[in-house]
Amino acid sequence: MSLSLRIIKNTNFASLYRRFLLDKDISQSDIKKMLSLAVIFLNSNDENVTKLGYRIIVIYSNRYKDYGPLYEVSINKGLYPIAKFIDEHFVENENKTFFTELNSSFLETYKANNVYFSEQQFLLNEFYKDNLPNSISVIAPTSYGKTELILETVKEWKDRNICIITPTKSLLAKTRFRILKAKILSSKNIIVHPDMYNSGKNCIAVIV
């Protein structure tokens, strides 16, 4: 039988997890049990159980300032931006090994424009670039790199008129800021209102 949250709730895990969350009456032995369970959960086929395992690792690492488990999980799960951040900020030079250096070199293959991508983000970015000349729809969760795809499109076709439609005014402002920050075009080439349009030059229209 595959592991599920319903099955987990019918065990003694709830009591242990509660003490772990509250950091109350929990021993070193209990902490080791939680980390062992987290590894089991992370290898589950149930997405919710996997998220529970990841949450346990994040809580442990932040609470005890031990980022080794989170680093290993990030590498194995393709969460490369997190692994890179840990490598740069929480791994002292004297603690680095052949394997951490090897991983650091590996992470560079998922870097583009000074941004580190997760495995899923990187694959999405590569797919998008390969299909850029074609009509394509990209549906992805928040923080999945869709804005980066917009920037790639603007860079590729900056000599043409481009229209970017955002669902809210706040996202409009954010998108305009990201384009300016990327230094692809000057502010004069970005319009956010129809009255700003000048048929004599190419522009990027960011509208709601």
N, CA and C atoms as an extended XYZ file, in Angstrom:
624
Properties=species:S:1:pos:R:3:atomname:S:1:resname:S:1:resid:I:1 pbc="F F F"
N         0.858       -1.205        0.000 N   MET     1
C         0.000        0.000        0.000 CA  MET     1
C         0.887        1.246        0.000 C   MET     1
N         0.595        2.198       -0.864 N   SER     2
C         1.394        3.413       -0.931 CA  SER     2
C         1.082        4.319        0.254 C   SER     2
N         2.064        5.111        0.633 N   LEU     3
C         1.929        5.991        1.785 CA  LEU     3
C         1.071        7.195        1.424 C   LEU     3
N         0.195        7.601        2.339 N   SER     4
C        -0.657        8.771        2.134 CA  SER     4
C        -0.809        9.502        3.457 C   SER     4
N        -1.293       10.741        3.386 N   LEU     5
C        -1.501       11.508        4.613 CA  LEU     5
C        -2.529       10.833        5.513 C   LEU     5
N        -3.526       10.193        4.919 N   ARG     6
C        -4.559        9.503        5.710 CA  ARG     6
C        -3.948        8.374        6.524 C   ARG     6
N        -3.042        7.635        5.906 N   ILE     7
C        -2.372        6.543        6.615 CA  ILE     7
C        -1.479        7.097        7.723 C   ILE     7
N        -0.762        8.179        7.416 N   ILE     8
C         0.148        8.776        8.396 CA  ILE     8
C        -0.621        9.284        9.614 C   ILE     8
N        -1.808        9.854        9.381 N   LYS     9
C        -2.614       10.390       10.482 CA  LYS     9
C        -3.074        9.297       11.444 C   LYS     9
N        -3.141        8.075       10.966 N   ASN    10
C        -3.588        6.962       11.806 CA  ASN    10
C        -2.437        6.284       12.548 C   ASN    10
N        -1.315        7.001       12.665 N   THR    11
C        -0.157        6.485       13.414 CA  THR    11
C         0.153        7.449       14.560 C   THR    11
N         1.242        7.180       15.257 N   ASN    12
C         1.674        8.058       16.351 CA  ASN    12
C         2.473        9.255       15.851 C   ASN    12
N         2.535        9.420       14.529 N   PHE    13
C         3.322       10.505       13.960 CA  PHE    13
C         2.818       11.875       14.401 C   PHE    13
N         1.509       12.039       14.516 N   ALA    14
C         0.931       13.349       14.829 CA  ALA    14
C         1.492       13.921       16.125 C   ALA    14
N         1.614       13.080       17.149 N   SER    15
C         2.140       13.543       18.433 CA  SER    15
C         3.591       13.979       18.318 C   SER    15
N         4.391       13.179       17.618 N   LEU    16
C         5.803       13.509       17.419 CA  LEU    16
C         5.953       14.778       16.590 C   LEU    16
N         5.137       14.893       15.556 N   TYR    17
C         5.208       16.059       14.664 CA  TYR    17
C         4.811       17.331       15.407 C   TYR    17
N         3.825       17.241       16.283 N   ARG    18
C         3.385       18.399       17.059 CA  ARG    18
C         4.519       18.901       17.966 C   ARG    18
N         5.195       17.965       18.624 N   ARG    19
C         6.309       18.346       19.494 CA  ARG    19
C         7.455       18.935       18.678 C   ARG    19
N         7.630       18.396       17.493 N   PHE    20
C         8.687       18.905       16.611 CA  PHE    20
C         8.386       20.332       16.166 C   PHE    20
N         7.136       20.586       15.785 N   LEU    21
C         6.750       21.926       15.346 CA  LEU    21
C         6.893       22.947       16.466 C   LEU    21
N         6.478       22.543       17.668 N   LEU    22
C         6.514       23.456       18.811 CA  LEU    22
C         7.899       23.521       19.452 C   LEU    22
N         8.780       22.600       19.026 N   ASP    23
C        10.121       22.496       19.616 CA  ASP    23
C        10.013       22.350       21.131 C   ASP    23
N         9.142       21.446       21.556 N   LYS    24
C         8.839       21.280       22.979 CA  LYS    24
C         8.883       19.801       23.354 C   LYS    24
N         9.607       19.505       24.406 N   ASP    25
C         9.702       18.127       24.911 CA  ASP    25
C        10.154       17.153       23.833 C   ASP    25
N        11.090       17.588       23.019 N   ILE    26
C        11.574       16.720       21.954 CA  ILE    26
C        13.058       16.435       22.168 C   ILE    26
N        13.417       15.169       22.113 N   SER    27
C        14.784       14.732       22.372 CA  SER    27
C        15.573       14.596       21.069 C   SER    27
N        16.877       14.389       21.204 N   GLN    28
C        17.715       14.159       20.034 CA  GLN    28
C        17.270       12.904       19.289 C   GLN    28
N        16.827       11.924       20.057 N   SER    29
C        16.330       10.699       19.437 CA  SER    29
C        15.083       10.973       18.598 C   SER    29
N        14.207       11.830       19.114 N   ASP    30
C        12.990       12.197       18.376 CA  ASP    30
C        13.334       12.946       17.091 C   ASP    30
N        14.319       13.817       17.191 N   ILE    31
C        14.736       14.590       16.009 CA  ILE    31
C        15.268       13.655       14.928 C   ILE    31
N        16.060       12.654       15.353 N   LYS    32
C        16.578       11.678       14.391 CA  LYS    32
C        15.431       10.897       13.747 C   LYS    32
N        14.407       10.598       14.545 N   LYS    33
C        13.239        9.901       14.000 CA  LYS    33
C        12.548       10.762       12.945 C   LYS    33
N        12.419       12.071       13.242 N   MET    34
C        11.760       12.973       12.298 CA  MET    34
C        12.531       13.045       10.983 C   MET    34
N        13.858       13.116       11.076 N   LEU    35
C        14.667       13.180        9.854 CA  LEU    35
C        14.563       11.873        9.067 C   LEU    35
N        14.517       10.752        9.768 N   SER    36
C        14.363        9.453        9.097 CA  SER    36
C        13.008        9.369        8.397 C   SER    36
N        11.967        9.845        9.078 N   LEU    37
C        10.630        9.849        8.473 CA  LEU    37
C        10.580       10.793        7.277 C   LEU    37
N        11.278       11.918        7.389 N   ALA    38
C        11.310       12.883        6.286 CA  ALA    38
C        11.888       12.244        5.026 C   ALA    38
N        12.936       11.444        5.193 N   VAL    39
C        13.542       10.755        4.047 CA  VAL    39
C        12.543        9.785        3.420 C   VAL    39
N        11.817        9.065        4.276 N   ILE    40
C        10.795        8.136        3.771 CA  ILE    40
C         9.705        8.901        3.018 C   ILE    40
N         9.253       10.000        3.607 N   PHE    41
C         8.192       10.802        2.983 CA  PHE    41
C         8.649       11.374        1.635 C   PHE    41
N         9.897       11.826        1.576 N   LEU    42
C        10.419       12.427        0.346 CA  LEU    42
C        10.459       11.433       -0.815 C   LEU    42
N        10.517       10.154       -0.492 N   ASN    43
C        10.561        9.125       -1.534 CA  ASN    43
C         9.189        8.535       -1.833 C   ASN    43
N         8.149        9.167       -1.280 N   SER    44
C         6.788        8.703       -1.532 CA  SER    44
C         6.305        9.145       -2.909 C   SER    44
N         5.368        8.402       -3.446 N   ASN    45
C         4.757        8.771       -4.729 CA  ASN    45
C         3.626        9.779       -4.542 C   ASN    45
N         3.221        9.993       -3.303 N   ASP    46
C         2.153       10.944       -2.998 CA  ASP    46
C         2.765       12.340       -2.849 C   ASP    46
N         2.315       13.282       -3.666 N   GLU    47
C         2.889       14.624       -3.665 CA  GLU    47
C         2.754       15.305       -2.313 C   GLU    47
N         1.610       15.135       -1.654 N   ASN    48
C         1.397       15.772       -0.351 CA  ASN    48
C         2.333       15.212        0.712 C   ASN    48
N         2.590       13.921        0.651 N   VAL    49
C         3.519       13.288        1.591 CA  VAL    49
C         4.939       13.782        1.324 C   VAL    49
N         5.276       13.926        0.053 N   THR    50
C         6.602       14.453       -0.317 CA  THR    50
C         6.792       15.862        0.220 C   THR    50
N         5.758       16.697        0.095 N   LYS    51
C         5.837       18.068        0.607 CA  LYS    51
C         5.999       18.084        2.124 C   LYS    51
N         5.354       17.152        2.803 N   LEU    52
C         5.492       17.048        4.252 CA  LEU    52
C         6.938       16.721        4.622 C   LEU    52
N         7.540       15.793        3.902 N   GLY    53
C         8.933       15.448        4.153 CA  GLY    53
C         9.857       16.628        3.936 C   GLY    53
N         9.589       17.382        2.870 N   TYR    54
C        10.416       18.559        2.576 CA  TYR    54
C        10.243       19.630        3.659 C   TYR    54
N         9.026       19.783        4.129 N   ARG    55
C         8.763       20.779        5.177 CA  ARG    55
C         9.528       20.442        6.454 C   ARG    55
N         9.566       19.180        6.791 N   ILE    56
C        10.297       18.752        7.988 CA  ILE    56
C        11.779       19.112        7.857 C   ILE    56
N        12.347       18.864        6.689 N   ILE    57
C        13.761       19.161        6.454 CA  ILE    57
C        14.025       20.657        6.553 C   ILE    57
N        13.138       21.467        5.976 N   VAL    58
C        13.316       22.930        6.010 CA  VAL    58
C        13.242       23.444        7.444 C   VAL    58
N        12.249       22.961        8.201 N   ILE    59
C        12.106       23.398        9.593 CA  ILE    59
C        13.349       23.015       10.395 C   ILE    59
N        13.807       21.790       10.229 N   TYR    60
C        14.993       21.329       10.956 CA  TYR    60
C        16.212       22.192       10.616 C   TYR    60
N        16.450       22.414        9.329 N   SER    61
C        17.644       23.147        8.902 CA  SER    61
C        17.638       24.580        9.422 C   SER    61
N        16.496       25.243        9.318 N   ASN    62
C        16.410       26.625        9.782 CA  ASN    62
C        16.502       26.723       11.311 C   ASN    62
N        15.911       25.776       12.003 N   ARG    63
C        15.892       25.840       13.467 CA  ARG    63
C        17.273       25.565       14.059 C   ARG    63
N        17.947       24.538       13.531 N   TYR    64
C        19.217       24.120       14.115 CA  TYR    64
C        20.431       24.588       13.313 C   TYR    64
N        20.185       25.394       12.284 N   LYS    65
C        21.259       25.933       11.465 CA  LYS    65
C        22.163       24.833       10.901 C   LYS    65
N        21.545       23.710       10.627 N   ASP    66
C        22.242       22.582       10.014 CA  ASP    66
C        21.644       22.388        8.627 C   ASP    66
N        22.333       22.914        7.615 N   TYR    67
C        21.754       22.919        6.271 CA  TYR    67
C        22.234       21.753        5.407 C   TYR    67
N        22.947       20.813        6.042 N   GLY    68
C        23.386       19.642        5.295 CA  GLY    68
C        22.238       18.844        4.707 C   GLY    68
N        21.218       18.485        5.512 N   PRO    69
C        20.080       17.723        4.961 CA  PRO    69
C        19.346       18.475        3.844 C   PRO    69
N        19.133       19.777        4.034 N   LEU    70
C        18.429       20.558        3.014 CA  LEU    70
C        19.257       20.643        1.735 C   LEU    70
N        20.574       20.737        1.891 N   TYR    71
C        21.466       20.767        0.720 CA  TYR    71
C        21.340       19.469       -0.079 C   TYR    71
N        21.384       18.339        0.620 N   GLU    72
C        21.292       17.043       -0.055 CA  GLU    72
C        19.947       16.875       -0.753 C   GLU    72
N        18.880       17.278       -0.066 N   VAL    73
C        17.542       17.172       -0.665 CA  VAL    73
C        17.430       18.073       -1.890 C   VAL    73
N        17.963       19.275       -1.792 N   SER    74
C        17.891       20.226       -2.907 CA  SER    74
C        18.619       19.702       -4.136 C   SER    74
N        19.782       19.090       -3.928 N   ILE    75
C        20.535       18.515       -5.046 CA  ILE    75
C        19.756       17.370       -5.680 C   ILE    75
N        19.220       16.487       -4.844 N   ASN    76
C        18.530       15.289       -5.350 CA  ASN    76
C        17.177       15.586       -5.980 C   ASN    76
N        16.532       16.677       -5.534 N   LYS    77
C        15.215       17.031       -6.051 CA  LYS    77
C        15.266       18.083       -7.161 C   LYS    77
N        16.461       18.483       -7.550 N   GLY    78
C        16.573       19.463       -8.633 CA  GLY    78
C        16.283       20.885       -8.215 C   GLY    78
N        16.331       21.153       -6.899 N   LEU    79
C        16.096       22.516       -6.400 CA  LEU    79
C        17.435       23.245       -6.322 C   LEU    79
N        18.030       23.464       -7.484 N   TYR    80
C        19.405       23.937       -7.553 CA  TYR    80
C        19.634       25.350       -7.015 C   TYR    80
N        18.681       26.281       -7.158 N   PRO    81
C        18.909       27.612       -6.555 CA  PRO    81
C        19.099       27.538       -5.041 C   PRO    81
N        18.345       26.655       -4.376 N   ILE    82
C        18.478       26.497       -2.926 CA  ILE    82
C        19.826       25.890       -2.589 C   ILE    82
N        20.228       24.870       -3.347 N   ALA    83
C        21.527       24.231       -3.108 CA  ALA    83
C        22.659       25.231       -3.289 C   ALA    83
N        22.570       26.073       -4.312 N   LYS    84
C        23.613       27.068       -4.565 CA  LYS    84
C        23.671       28.089       -3.436 C   LYS    84
N        22.515       28.520       -2.954 N   PHE    85
C        22.472       29.500       -1.863 CA  PHE    85
C        23.115       28.916       -0.603 C   PHE    85
N        22.805       27.678       -0.301 N   ILE    86
C        23.398       27.032        0.870 CA  ILE    86
C        24.902       26.898        0.696 C   ILE    86
N        25.330       26.512       -0.486 N   ASP    87
C        26.761       26.338       -0.762 CA  ASP    87
C        27.524       27.647       -0.566 C   ASP    87
N        26.914       28.756       -0.976 N   GLU    88
C        27.593       30.046       -0.898 CA  GLU    88
C        27.552       30.668        0.492 C   GLU    88
N        26.498       30.395        1.270 N   HIS    89
C        26.299       31.120        2.526 CA  HIS    89
C        26.458       30.277        3.791 C   HIS    89
N        26.354       28.958        3.685 N   PHE    90
C        26.336       28.151        4.905 CA  PHE    90
C        27.367       27.029        4.931 C   PHE    90
N        28.144       26.902        3.869 N   VAL    91
C        29.192       25.880        3.856 CA  VAL    91
C        30.540       26.574        3.920 C   VAL    91
N        31.220       26.451        5.058 N   GLU    92
C        32.529       27.070        5.238 CA  GLU    92
C        33.554       26.400        4.325 C   GLU    92
N        34.547       27.182        3.905 N   ASN    93
C        35.561       26.653        2.993 CA  ASN    93
C        36.238       25.399        3.535 C   ASN    93
N        36.507       25.378        4.855 N   GLU    94
C        37.192       24.224        5.434 CA  GLU    94
C        36.318       22.976        5.466 C   GLU    94
N        34.999       23.172        5.295 N   ASN    95
C        34.070       22.038        5.303 CA  ASN    95
C        33.731       21.538        3.905 C   ASN    95
N        34.241       22.212        2.892 N   LYS    96
C        33.945       21.797        1.525 CA  LYS    96
C        34.781       20.590        1.147 C   LYS    96
N        34.170       19.700        0.397 N   THR    97
C        34.820       18.452        0.000 CA  THR    97
C        34.839       18.346       -1.522 C   THR    97
N        35.386       17.245       -1.992 N   PHE    98
C        35.387       16.990       -3.431 CA  PHE    98
C        33.968       16.981       -3.977 C   PHE    98
N        33.047       16.405       -3.200 N   PHE    99
C        31.665       16.275       -3.666 CA  PHE    99
C        30.945       17.626       -3.695 C   PHE    99
N        31.194       18.488       -2.700 N   THR   100
C        30.556       19.808       -2.721 CA  THR   100
C        31.102       20.638       -3.888 C   THR   100
N        32.401       20.486       -4.178 N   GLU   101
C        32.981       21.206       -5.311 CA  GLU   101
C        32.441       20.671       -6.630 C   GLU   101
N        32.255       19.359       -6.687 N   LEU   102
C        31.685       18.745       -7.892 CA  LEU   102
C        30.259       19.218       -8.100 C   LEU   102
N        29.488       19.253       -7.016 N   ASN   103
C        28.109       19.737       -7.103 CA  ASN   103
C        28.066       21.199       -7.518 C   ASN   103
N        28.997       21.998       -6.987 N   SER   104
C        29.040       23.425       -7.322 CA  SER   104
C        29.268       23.620       -8.820 C   SER   104
N        30.168       22.812       -9.398 N   SER   105
C        30.416       22.888      -10.846 CA  SER   105
C        29.187       22.451      -11.625 C   SER   105
N        28.526       21.407      -11.120 N   PHE   106
C        27.312       20.900      -11.773 CA  PHE   106
C        26.220       21.964      -11.805 C   PHE   106
N        26.091       22.729      -10.713 N   LEU   107
C        25.043       23.748      -10.625 CA  LEU   107
C        25.226       24.857      -11.660 C   LEU   107
N        26.463       25.054      -12.113 N   GLU   108
C        26.721       26.101      -13.102 CA  GLU   108
C        26.038       25.815      -14.432 C   GLU   108
N        25.746       24.546      -14.692 N   THR   109
C        25.059       24.208      -15.946 CA  THR   109
C        23.605       24.652      -15.922 C   THR   109
N        23.101       24.988      -14.745 N   TYR   110
C        21.720       25.458      -14.611 CA  TYR   110
C        21.671       26.960      -14.350 C   TYR   110
N        22.700       27.660      -14.780 N   LYS   111
C        22.787       29.102      -14.607 CA  LYS   111
C        22.640       29.792      -15.953 C   LYS   111
N        21.827       30.833      -15.985 N   ALA   112
C        21.653       31.632      -17.207 CA  ALA   112
C        21.369       33.069      -16.811 C   ALA   112
N        22.102       33.985      -17.385 N   ASN   113
C        21.934       35.408      -17.078 CA  ASN   113
C        22.058       35.681      -15.572 C   ASN   113
N        23.060       35.024      -14.958 N   ASN   114
C        23.334       35.185      -13.520 CA  ASN   114
C        22.184       34.708      -12.636 C   ASN   114
N        21.328       33.863      -13.177 N   VAL   115
C        20.208       33.299      -12.419 CA  VAL   115
C        20.339       31.778      -12.424 C   VAL   115
N        20.193       31.176      -11.238 N   TYR   116
C        20.216       29.718      -11.139 CA  TYR   116
C        18.786       29.190      -11.194 C   TYR   116
N        18.578       28.200      -12.059 N   PHE   117
C        17.256       27.634      -12.263 CA  PHE   117
C        17.153       26.263      -11.602 C   PHE   117
N        15.939       25.924      -11.179 N   SER   118
C        15.695       24.551      -10.755 CA  SER   118
C        15.681       23.684      -12.015 C   SER   118
N        15.705       22.380      -11.827 N   GLU   119
C        15.713       21.488      -12.982 CA  GLU   119
C        14.470       21.696      -13.842 C   GLU   119
N        13.300       21.832      -13.200 N   GLN   120
C        12.063       22.019      -13.947 CA  GLN   120
C        12.042       23.360      -14.677 C   GLN   120
N        12.526       24.404      -14.012 N   GLN   121
C        12.580       25.721      -14.641 CA  GLN   121
C        13.510       25.710      -15.843 C   GLN   121
N        14.649       25.051      -15.683 N   PHE   122
C        15.637       24.992      -16.765 CA  PHE   122
C        15.066       24.269      -17.983 C   PHE   122
N        14.403       23.146      -17.736 N   LEU   123
C        13.816       22.385      -18.835 CA  LEU   123
C        12.719       23.187      -19.537 C   LEU   123
N        11.926       23.921      -18.743 N   LEU   124
C        10.886       24.760      -19.326 CA  LEU   124
C        11.507       25.857      -20.182 C   LEU   124
N        12.592       26.462      -19.681 N   ASN   125
C        13.265       27.529      -20.414 CA  ASN   125
C        13.837       27.019      -21.730 C   ASN   125
N        14.444       25.836      -21.702 N   GLU   126
C        15.009       25.254      -22.918 CA  GLU   126
C        13.915       24.920      -23.921 C   GLU   126
N        12.808       24.352      -23.424 N   PHE   127
C        11.681       24.026      -24.297 CA  PHE   127
C        11.131       25.295      -24.953 C   PHE   127
N        11.013       26.355      -24.160 N   TYR   128
C        10.461       27.601      -24.673 CA  TYR   128
C        11.357       28.201      -25.756 C   TYR   128
N        12.676       28.205      -25.511 N   LYS   129
C        13.598       28.777      -26.489 CA  LYS   129
C        13.589       27.980      -27.788 C   LYS   129
N        13.461       26.666      -27.677 N   ASP   130
C        13.434       25.830      -28.878 CA  ASP   130
C        12.179       26.062      -29.710 C   ASP   130
N        11.098       26.503      -29.058 N   ASN   131
C         9.829       26.683      -29.756 CA  ASN   131
C         9.433       28.152      -29.890 C   ASN   131
N        10.372       29.046      -29.651 N   LEU   132
C        10.075       30.476      -29.661 CA  LEU   132
C         9.461       30.973      -30.974 C   LEU   132
N         9.900       30.491      -32.148 N   PRO   133
C         9.297       30.976      -33.402 CA  PRO   133
C         7.857       30.509      -33.611 C   PRO   133
N         7.405       29.540      -32.821 N   ASN   134
C         6.076       28.957      -33.007 CA  ASN   134
C         5.080       29.510      -31.998 C   ASN   134
N         3.805       29.258      -32.237 N   SER   135
C         2.773       29.591      -31.261 CA  SER   135
C         2.865       28.582      -30.119 C   SER   135
N         2.873       29.096      -28.898 N   ILE   136
C         3.062       28.199      -27.756 CA  ILE   136
C         2.366       28.756      -26.530 C   ILE   136
N         1.812       27.878      -25.724 N   SER   137
C         1.198       28.262      -24.453 CA  SER   137
C         2.021       27.677      -23.321 C   SER   137
N         2.309       28.495      -22.318 N   VAL   138
C         3.057       28.038      -21.150 CA  VAL   138
C         2.186       28.243      -19.921 C   VAL   138
N         1.837       27.154      -19.254 N   ILE   139
C         1.032       27.210      -18.036 CA  ILE   139
C         1.871       26.634      -16.904 C   ILE   139
N         2.185       27.465      -15.923 N   ALA   140
C         3.072       27.025      -14.842 CA  ALA   140
C         2.723       27.770      -13.565 C   ALA   140
N         3.061       27.192      -12.405 N   PRO   141
C         2.757       27.840      -11.120 CA  PRO   141
C         3.528       29.137      -10.929 C   PRO   141
N         3.146       29.880       -9.893 N   THR   142
C         3.853       31.096       -9.527 CA  THR   142
C         5.302       30.771       -9.193 C   THR   142
N         6.196       31.710       -9.536 N   SER   143
C         7.631       31.561       -9.262 CA  SER   143
C         8.237       30.388      -10.027 C   SER   143
N         7.704       30.104      -11.179 N   TYR   144
C         8.221       29.004      -11.983 CA  TYR   144
C         9.100       29.483      -13.131 C   TYR   144
N         9.244       30.823      -13.230 N   GLY   145
C        10.140       31.355      -14.250 CA  GLY   145
C         9.456       31.908      -15.479 C   GLY   145
N         8.156       32.186      -15.386 N   LYS   146
C         7.452       32.698      -16.567 CA  LYS   146
C         7.952       34.089      -16.950 C   LYS   146
N         8.304       34.909      -15.944 N   THR   147
C         8.816       36.251      -16.256 CA  THR   147
C        10.131       36.157      -17.018 C   THR   147
N        10.962       35.173      -16.678 N   GLU   148
C        12.214       34.972      -17.397 CA  GLU   148
C        11.944       34.638      -18.862 C   GLU   148
N        10.864       33.907      -19.111 N   LEU   149
C        10.510       33.584      -20.494 CA  LEU   149
C        10.095       34.836      -21.250 C   LEU   149
N         9.397       35.737      -20.549 N   ILE   150
C         9.017       37.009      -21.174 CA  ILE   150
C        10.258       37.799      -21.553 C   ILE   150
N        11.229       37.836      -20.642 N   LEU   151
C        12.468       38.569      -20.911 CA  LEU   151
C        13.226       37.965      -22.090 C   LEU   151
N        13.225       36.639      -22.179 N   GLU   152
C        13.881       35.977      -23.311 CA  GLU   152
C        13.213       36.361      -24.626 C   GLU   152
N        11.880       36.438      -24.597 N   THR   153
C        11.137       36.818      -25.807 CA  THR   153
C        11.458       38.245      -26.218 C   THR   153
N        11.487       39.133      -25.232 N   VAL   154
C        11.788       40.537      -25.519 CA  VAL   154
C        13.186       40.678      -26.110 C   VAL   154
N        14.156       39.956      -25.553 N   LYS   155
C        15.526       40.015      -26.058 CA  LYS   155
C        15.604       39.517      -27.491 C   LYS   155
N        14.874       38.436      -27.762 N   GLU   156
C        14.932       37.816      -29.089 CA  GLU   156
C        14.257       38.663      -30.155 C   GLU   156
N        13.167       39.371      -29.769 N   TRP   157
C        12.381       40.109      -30.750 CA  TRP   157
C        12.284       41.605      -30.405 C   TRP   157
N        13.323       42.168      -29.830 N   LYS   158
C        13.269       43.564      -29.396 CA  LYS   158
C        13.180       44.559      -30.555 C   LYS   158
N        13.424       44.090      -31.784 N   ASP   159
C        13.296       44.972      -32.945 CA  ASP   159
C        11.873       44.950      -33.512 C   ASP   159
N        10.934       44.319      -32.795 N   ARG   160
C         9.543       44.260      -33.234 CA  ARG   160
C         8.624       44.792      -32.136 C   ARG   160
N         7.384       45.025      -32.500 N   ASN   161
C         6.387       45.424      -31.505 CA  ASN   161
C         5.943       44.183      -30.724 C   ASN   161
N         5.912       44.322      -29.421 N   ILE   162
C         5.528       43.209      -28.558 CA  ILE   162
C         4.472       43.698      -27.577 C   ILE   162
N         3.447       42.875      -27.358 N   CYS   163
C         2.404       43.229      -26.396 CA  CYS   163
C         2.392       42.177      -25.278 C   CYS   163
N         2.521       42.644      -24.047 N   ILE   164
C         2.476       41.781      -22.868 CA  ILE   164
C         1.233       42.161      -22.064 C   ILE   164
N         0.324       41.230      -21.888 N   ILE   165
C        -0.920       41.492      -21.161 CA  ILE   165
C        -0.807       40.880      -19.769 C   ILE   165
N        -0.960       41.695      -18.753 N   THR   166
C        -0.888       41.216      -17.372 CA  THR   166
C        -2.276       41.259      -16.730 C   THR   166
N        -2.546       40.393      -15.762 N   PRO   167
C        -3.884       40.350      -15.155 CA  PRO   167
C        -4.152       41.470      -14.150 C   PRO   167
N        -3.100       42.089      -13.599 N   THR   168
C        -3.280       43.137      -12.590 CA  THR   168
C        -2.316       44.291      -12.828 C   THR   168
N        -2.643       45.455      -12.254 N   LYS   169
C        -1.769       46.616      -12.380 CA  LYS   169
C        -0.450       46.409      -11.644 C   LYS   169
N        -0.495       45.723      -10.511 N   SER   170
C         0.730       45.477       -9.761 CA  SER   170
C         1.692       44.597      -10.560 C   SER   170
N         1.143       43.609      -11.268 N   LEU   171
C         1.991       42.754      -12.094 CA  LEU   171
C         2.497       43.520      -13.311 C   LEU   171
N         1.705       44.458      -13.793 N   LEU   172
C         2.140       45.328      -14.889 CA  LEU   172
C         3.393       46.099      -14.476 C   LEU   172
N         3.339       46.730      -13.295 N   ALA   173
C         4.474       47.507      -12.807 CA  ALA   173
C         5.692       46.614      -12.597 C   ALA   173
N         5.460       45.410      -12.068 N   LYS   174
C         6.557       44.494      -11.816 CA  LYS   174
C         7.208       44.042      -13.118 C   LYS   174
N         6.377       43.753      -14.123 N   THR   175
C         6.899       43.304      -15.416 CA  THR   175
C         7.703       44.409      -16.084 C   THR   175
N         7.181       45.630      -16.037 N   ARG   176
C         7.905       46.766      -16.620 CA  ARG   176
C         9.249       46.964      -15.930 C   ARG   176
N         9.250       46.846      -14.600 N   PHE   177
C        10.486       47.007      -13.832 CA  PHE   177
C        11.510       45.942      -14.210 C   PHE   177
N        11.056       44.691      -14.380 N   ARG   178
C        11.976       43.609      -14.720 CA  ARG   178
C        12.598       43.835      -16.095 C   ARG   178
N        11.808       44.363      -17.040 N   ILE   179
C        12.341       44.634      -18.380 CA  ILE   179
C        13.383       45.745      -18.318 C   ILE   179
N        13.084       46.788      -17.535 N   LEU   180
C        14.040       47.888      -17.386 CA  LEU   180
C        15.306       47.416      -16.686 C   LEU   180
N        15.138       46.597      -15.649 N   LYS   181
C        16.285       46.100      -14.885 CA  LYS   181
C        17.191       45.235      -15.754 C   LYS   181
N        16.586       44.508      -16.693 N   ALA   182
C        17.366       43.661      -17.584 CA  ALA   182
C        18.116       44.472      -18.637 C   ALA   182
N        17.816       45.782      -18.720 N   LYS   183
C        18.482       46.708      -19.646 CA  LYS   183
C        18.375       46.249      -21.088 C   LYS   183
N        17.189       45.764      -21.419 N   ILE   184
C        16.941       45.339      -22.793 CA  ILE   184
C        16.580       46.542      -23.652 C   ILE   184
N        15.720       47.414      -23.119 N   LEU   185
C        15.277       48.610      -23.818 CA  LEU   185
C        15.225       49.774      -22.840 C   LEU   185
N        15.204       50.969      -23.377 N   SER   186
C        15.065       52.143      -22.523 CA  SER   186
C        13.599       52.314      -22.145 C   SER   186
N        13.339       53.127      -21.138 N   SER   187
C        11.967       53.338      -20.674 CA  SER   187
C        11.099       53.955      -21.763 C   SER   187
N        11.707       54.657      -22.692 N   LYS   188
C        10.933       55.293      -23.768 CA  LYS   188
C        10.321       54.266      -24.721 C   LYS   188
N        10.874       53.061      -24.744 N   ASN   189
C        10.372       52.027      -25.643 CA  ASN   189
C         9.327       51.125      -24.981 C   ASN   189
N         9.007       51.414      -23.722 N   ILE   190
C         8.022       50.614      -23.008 CA  ILE   190
C         6.807       51.477      -22.716 C   ILE   190
N         5.669       51.071      -23.216 N   ILE   191
C         4.455       51.847      -22.996 CA  ILE   191
C         3.493       51.048      -22.117 C   ILE   191
N         2.754       51.753      -21.299 N   VAL   192
C         1.803       51.093      -20.399 CA  VAL   192
C         0.390       51.649      -20.591 C   VAL   192
N         0.253       52.510      -21.610 N   HIS   193
C        -1.063       53.108      -21.906 CA  HIS   193
C        -1.149       53.385      -23.399 C   HIS   193
N        -2.315       53.187      -24.034 N   PRO   194
C        -2.448       53.407      -25.480 CA  PRO   194
C        -2.010       54.791      -25.939 C   PRO   194
N        -2.187       55.822      -25.094 N   ASP   195
C        -1.806       57.177      -25.487 CA  ASP   195
C        -0.301       57.331      -25.654 C   ASP   195
N         0.454       56.415      -25.121 N   MET   196
C         1.908       56.498      -25.220 CA  MET   196
C         2.431       55.923      -26.538 C   MET   196
N         1.563       55.293      -27.319 N   TYR   197
C         2.014       54.624      -28.539 CA  TYR   197
C         2.441       55.613      -29.610 C   TYR   197
N         3.589       55.322      -30.220 N   ASN   198
C         4.119       56.123      -31.316 CA  ASN   198
C         4.390       55.189      -32.481 C   ASN   198
N         3.627       55.325      -33.550 N   SER   199
C         3.739       54.411      -34.677 CA  SER   199
C         5.072       54.527      -35.395 C   SER   199
N         5.850       55.529      -35.045 N   GLY   200
C         7.132       55.723      -35.736 CA  GLY   200
C         8.267       54.874      -35.212 C   GLY   200
N         8.056       54.165      -34.097 N   LYS   201
C         9.147       53.333      -33.567 CA  LYS   201
C         8.574       52.101      -32.886 C   LYS   201
N         9.410       51.084      -32.817 N   ASN   202
C         8.995       49.840      -32.187 CA  ASN   202
C         8.874       50.031      -30.675 C   ASN   202
N         8.011       49.253      -30.061 N   CYS   203
C         7.821       49.386      -28.623 CA  CYS   203
C         7.369       48.058      -28.007 C   CYS   203
N         7.414       48.046      -26.708 N   ILE   204
C         6.852       46.937      -25.942 CA  ILE   204
C         5.677       47.506      -25.153 C   ILE   204
N         4.519       46.974      -25.385 N   ALA   205
C         3.331       47.425      -24.661 CA  ALA   205
C         3.053       46.469      -23.512 C   ALA   205
N         3.081       46.987      -22.296 N   VAL   206
C         2.737       46.196      -21.121 CA  VAL   206
C         1.425       46.754      -20.598 C   VAL   206
N         0.352       46.017      -20.745 N   ILE   207
C        -0.974       46.536      -20.423 CA  ILE   207
C        -1.775       45.542      -19.598 C   ILE   207
N        -2.848       46.031      -18.994 N   VAL   208
C        -3.748       45.183      -18.219 CA  VAL   208
C        -4.928       44.802      -19.099 C   VAL   208
